[in-house]
């Protein structure tokens, strides 16, 4: 990557990516568990709640896949950081914030922080 392109991009380290991806992966496990409970009949959620859970799953999957790809690239290149554009960083932050906000949600008296 040229020096000129690096100036337009920001360096993001492995630890920063892990600080975002680790909680997102744990939250995805919770969401998947609730979706599985709904479709197996253990805990039936109303339609809007199911839609919300599926949207959360999509956001978590997207974020986790993107961050996993970044970590894989770092491993392949044997580096501890990557350079991302401000747009990429904003997308990561937006998805992470949405997941953080959703983690405070309740579904049929099931608190996502405690589940």
C-alpha positions in Angstrom: 0.0 0.0 0.0 1.4 3.4 -1.0 2.1 6.1 1.6 -0.5 8.3 -0.1 -3.3 5.7 0.4 -2.2 5.1 4.0 -2.6 8.8 4.7 -6.3 8.6 3.7 -6.7 5.5 5.9 -6.5 4.8 9.6 -4.5 2.1 11.3 -6.6 -0.4 13.3 -4.9 -2.9 15.5 -5.7 -6.6 16.2 -6.6 -5.8 19.8 -9.1 -3.1 18.7 -10.8 -5.5 16.3 -10.9 -8.2 19.0 -12.5 -5.8 21.4 -15.3 -5.4 19.0 -15.6 -9.0 17.6 -15.5 -10.9 20.9 -18.6 -9.4 22.4 -20.4 -9.5 19.0 -19.7 -13.2 18.8 -21.1 -13.8 22.3 -24.1 -11.7 21.5 -24.7 -13.7 18.3 -24.7 -16.9 20.4 -27.5 -15.4 22.5 -29.5 -14.3 19.5 -29.1 -17.7 17.8 -30.2 -19.4 21.0 -33.4 -17.3 21.2 -34.1 -17.9 17.5 -33.6 -21.7 18.0 -35.9 -21.6 21.1 -38.6 -19.8 19.1 -38.5 -22.2 16.2 -38.4 -25.3 18.4 -41.4 -24.1 20.3 -39.7 -23.7 23.7 -40.3 -20.0 23.8 -42.7 -18.4 21.3 -42.1 -14.7 20.4 -44.6 -12.5 18.6 -43.9 -11.6 15.0 -42.2 -8.3 15.6 -39.8 -9.8 18.1 -38.8 -12.6 15.8 -38.2 -10.0 13.0 -36.0 -8.0 15.5 -34.1 -11.1 16.5 -33.5 -12.0 12.8 -32.3 -8.4 12.1 -29.9 -8.6 15.1 -28.6 -11.9 13.7 -28.0 -10.4 10.3 -26.1 -7.4 11.9 -24.0 -9.7 14.1 -23.3 -12.1 11.2 -22.2 -9.2 8.9 -20.0 -7.6 11.5 -18.4 -10.9 12.7 -17.7 -12.0 9.1 -16.1 -8.7 8.2 -14.0 -8.6 11.4 -13.0 -12.3 10.9 -11.9 -11.5 7.4 -9.7 -8.6 8.7 -8.1 -10.9 11.3 -7.5 -13.5 8.7 -5.8 -11.0 6.5 -3.6 -9.9 9.4 -2.7 -13.6 10.1 -1.9 -14.2 6.4 0.3 -11.1 6.2 1.8 -11.7 9.7 0.9 -8.1 10.8 -0.8 -6.7 13.9 -2.8 -4.0 12.2 -4.7 -3.0 9.0 -5.4 0.3 7.3 -9.1 1.0 6.9 -10.9 3.9 5.2 -13.0 6.2 7.4 -16.1 4.8 5.7 -15.1 1.2 6.7 -14.5 2.3 10.3 -17.8 4.1 10.4 -19.6 1.0 9.2 -17.9 -1.1 11.8 -18.8 1.4 14.6 -22.4 1.7 13.4 -22.9 -2.1 13.4 -21.2 -2.4 16.8 -23.3 0.4 18.3 -26.5 -1.2 17.0 -25.6 -4.5 18.5 -24.7 -2.8 21.8 -28.0 -1.0 21.9 -29.9 -4.3 21.1 -28.1 -6.1 23.9 -30.2 -4.1 26.3 -33.4 -5.4 24.8 -35.9 -7.7 26.4 -37.8 -10.4 24.6 -40.8 -11.8 26.5 -39.1 -10.9 29.7 -35.8 -12.4 28.6 -33.0 -9.9 29.2 -30.4 -10.1 26.5 -27.7 -9.1 28.9 -28.5 -12.0 31.2 -29.5 -14.7 28.7 
